[in-house]
Amino acid sequence: MIRVSQSSLLIVCLLLFLILSWAGLTRAKEFIIPEGAFTQETVAFPEAMTYVDTVKELEEHVEAPISTFNVLPDSFERISMGYKKVQENSFITRQTFIRYPEGKMTFEQAPKDVKDELPSPSSSTMKEFNLNGQLFHMNGDGRQGDYVMWEKGDYVYAVSTNVTFSMDDWELLLDSLQ
C-alpha cells in the first residue's frame, strides 16, 4: 500500500485545481472576449439634459419661448422638463409626461437648423393633417398614431408616445398648445 501524507495530497490537489482553472479561464476568454473585440474608437456620450422645475425657468435658460400643453390626454401628468445644448445658442427642450403604469409621452422643441437631433418616428409612413391652419405630420394611419411633428416659426416640434392616441386625442392635445 502506498502511503501519501495529507500535505502532499493537498499540494497535488491544489496544483491540479490551479491547472484546471487556468485552462478553463483561457478557454473561456476565447469565447467571452473574442479577438478584436476591443478597438481604439472614441465613443462620444450625448450631453445630458439639464432639468428645471417650471416652463418660465426653462425659457430663461434657453432664452426662447417654450410651448407647452394646457390639456393633457386622460391621466397624463408632467414628470420632468429640461434642455440640452446641441450647438452654440441652440437648445433642445424636452417635457416628459407619464400615465401610470404604462403611458409615456415626450414633447420636444428645437430650432429648425437642428431638427435632425429630434427623435424620428418608428416608421417612414407619415400622414399629414391640418388643425387650425397648422400642418402636422403623424406617424400612423390617419385615425390614430404615436408620433406627431410640425414646424412653426423658427422651431420644429415633436411629440412621441409609447401608446397610440386617437385622432380626437391628438386634436385635443395639439389644440391646447400655448
C-alpha positions as CSV (number, residue, x, y, z in Angstrom):
1,M,0.0,0.0,0.0
2,I,1.3,3.5,-0.9
3,R,1.4,5.9,1.9
4,V,0.9,9.6,1.0
5,S,0.9,12.3,3.6
6,Q,-2.0,14.7,3.8
7,S,0.1,17.7,3.0
8,S,1.4,16.1,-0.2
9,L,-2.1,15.1,-1.2
10,L,-3.3,18.7,-0.5
11,I,-0.5,20.2,-2.7
12,V,-1.2,17.8,-5.6
13,C,-5.0,18.7,-5.4
14,L,-4.2,22.4,-5.2
15,L,-1.9,22.1,-8.3
16,L,-4.5,20.1,-10.2
17,F,-7.1,22.7,-9.3
18,L,-4.9,25.6,-10.5
19,I,-4.1,23.9,-13.7
20,L,-7.7,23.1,-14.5
21,S,-8.8,26.7,-13.5
22,W,-6.1,28.2,-15.7
23,A,-7.2,26.0,-18.7
24,G,-10.8,26.9,-18.1
25,L,-10.2,30.6,-17.9
26,T,-8.0,30.5,-21.0
27,R,-10.7,28.7,-22.9
28,A,-13.5,31.0,-21.6
29,K,-11.5,34.1,-22.6
30,E,-11.7,32.9,-26.2
31,F,-15.5,32.7,-26.0
32,I,-16.3,35.7,-23.8
33,I,-13.8,38.2,-25.2
34,P,-13.3,37.3,-28.9
35,E,-10.2,38.6,-30.7
36,G,-10.5,42.2,-31.9
37,A,-13.4,42.9,-29.5
38,F,-11.7,46.0,-28.2
39,T,-10.9,48.8,-30.5
40,Q,-9.4,52.2,-30.1
41,E,-12.6,54.1,-31.3
42,T,-13.6,57.1,-29.3
43,V,-17.2,57.0,-28.0
44,A,-18.9,60.3,-27.5
45,F,-21.7,60.3,-25.0
46,P,-24.6,62.6,-25.6
47,E,-24.8,65.7,-23.5
48,A,-27.0,65.2,-20.5
49,M,-30.2,67.1,-20.0
50,T,-30.3,69.9,-17.5
51,Y,-33.6,69.7,-15.6
52,V,-35.7,72.6,-14.4
53,D,-38.9,73.0,-12.4
54,T,-41.0,75.4,-14.4
55,V,-41.6,76.5,-18.0
56,K,-40.6,80.0,-17.1
57,E,-37.2,78.7,-15.8
58,L,-36.8,76.7,-19.0
59,E,-37.4,79.8,-21.1
60,E,-34.8,81.8,-19.0
61,H,-32.2,79.1,-19.6
62,V,-32.7,78.7,-23.4
63,E,-33.6,82.4,-24.0
64,A,-36.5,81.4,-26.2
65,P,-40.3,81.0,-25.8
66,I,-41.3,77.4,-24.9
67,S,-44.6,75.8,-25.9
68,T,-46.5,73.6,-23.5
69,F,-49.9,71.9,-23.3
70,N,-52.9,73.3,-21.4
71,V,-54.8,70.0,-21.7
72,L,-53.2,66.5,-21.5
73,P,-54.7,63.2,-22.6
74,D,-56.5,61.2,-19.9
75,S,-54.4,60.7,-16.7
76,F,-51.1,62.1,-18.0
77,E,-49.0,64.3,-15.8
78,R,-45.7,66.1,-16.4
79,I,-42.8,64.5,-14.5
80,S,-39.9,66.4,-15.9
81,M,-38.7,69.2,-18.2
82,G,-35.2,70.2,-19.3
83,Y,-32.9,71.2,-22.0
84,K,-29.6,70.3,-23.6
85,K,-27.3,72.3,-25.7
86,V,-26.8,71.0,-29.3
87,Q,-25.0,73.9,-30.9
88,E,-23.9,77.4,-29.8
89,N,-27.1,79.1,-28.8
90,S,-29.2,76.1,-29.9
91,F,-31.0,74.0,-27.3
92,I,-33.5,71.1,-27.5
93,T,-36.1,71.3,-24.8
94,R,-37.9,68.2,-23.5
95,Q,-41.0,67.8,-21.4
96,T,-41.9,64.3,-20.3
97,F,-45.3,63.1,-19.2
98,I,-46.4,59.8,-17.8
99,R,-49.7,57.9,-17.2
100,Y,-49.1,55.2,-14.7
101,P,-48.4,52.3,-15.3
102,E,-47.6,52.2,-19.0
103,G,-48.0,55.5,-20.7
104,K,-45.2,57.9,-21.6
105,M,-45.2,61.0,-23.8
106,T,-42.3,63.2,-24.7
107,F,-42.7,66.7,-26.2
108,E,-39.6,68.3,-27.7
109,Q,-38.9,71.7,-29.3
110,A,-35.8,72.7,-31.2
111,P,-34.6,75.3,-33.7
112,K,-35.2,74.2,-37.3
113,D,-31.4,74.1,-38.0
114,V,-31.0,71.2,-35.5
115,K,-34.2,69.3,-36.2
116,D,-32.2,66.2,-37.0
117,E,-31.5,66.0,-33.3
118,L,-35.1,65.3,-32.5
119,P,-36.4,61.7,-32.3
120,S,-37.6,60.1,-35.5
121,P,-40.8,58.2,-36.0
122,S,-40.7,54.4,-35.8
123,S,-41.9,54.1,-39.4
124,S,-41.5,56.2,-42.5
125,T,-45.2,56.3,-43.2
126,M,-46.3,59.8,-42.2
127,K,-49.8,61.2,-42.8
128,E,-50.5,64.9,-43.0
129,F,-53.4,66.6,-41.3
130,N,-54.4,70.2,-40.7
131,L,-55.6,71.7,-37.5
132,N,-56.5,75.4,-37.2
133,G,-54.4,76.2,-40.3
134,Q,-51.2,74.4,-39.0
135,L,-49.9,71.4,-40.9
136,F,-48.9,68.3,-38.8
137,H,-47.2,65.1,-39.8
138,M,-48.3,62.0,-37.9
139,N,-46.9,58.5,-37.8
140,G,-50.0,56.4,-38.1
141,D,-52.9,55.5,-40.3
142,G,-54.7,58.9,-40.2
143,R,-57.1,57.8,-37.5
144,Q,-54.5,57.1,-34.8
145,G,-50.8,57.5,-34.2
146,D,-47.8,57.5,-31.9
147,Y,-45.7,60.4,-33.2
148,V,-46.5,63.9,-34.5
149,M,-44.1,66.6,-35.7
150,W,-44.6,70.1,-37.1
151,E,-42.8,73.3,-37.9
152,K,-43.9,76.7,-36.7
153,G,-41.8,79.9,-37.0
154,D,-38.2,79.2,-36.3
155,Y,-38.9,75.9,-34.4
156,V,-39.7,72.3,-35.0
157,Y,-41.8,70.3,-32.5
158,A,-42.2,66.6,-31.9
159,V,-44.5,64.6,-29.7
160,S,-43.8,60.9,-29.3
161,T,-45.7,58.4,-27.2
162,N,-45.4,54.7,-26.4
163,V,-49.1,54.3,-26.7
164,T,-51.3,55.1,-29.7
165,F,-53.5,58.2,-29.5
166,S,-56.7,58.5,-31.5
167,M,-57.1,61.5,-33.8
168,D,-59.5,63.1,-31.3
169,D,-56.8,62.9,-28.6
170,W,-54.2,64.4,-30.9
171,E,-56.5,67.3,-31.8
172,L,-57.4,67.9,-28.2
173,L,-53.7,67.9,-27.2
174,L,-52.3,69.9,-30.1
175,D,-55.2,72.4,-29.9
176,S,-54.2,73.1,-26.3
177,L,-50.7,74.3,-27.1
178,Q,-49.8,77.7,-25.7
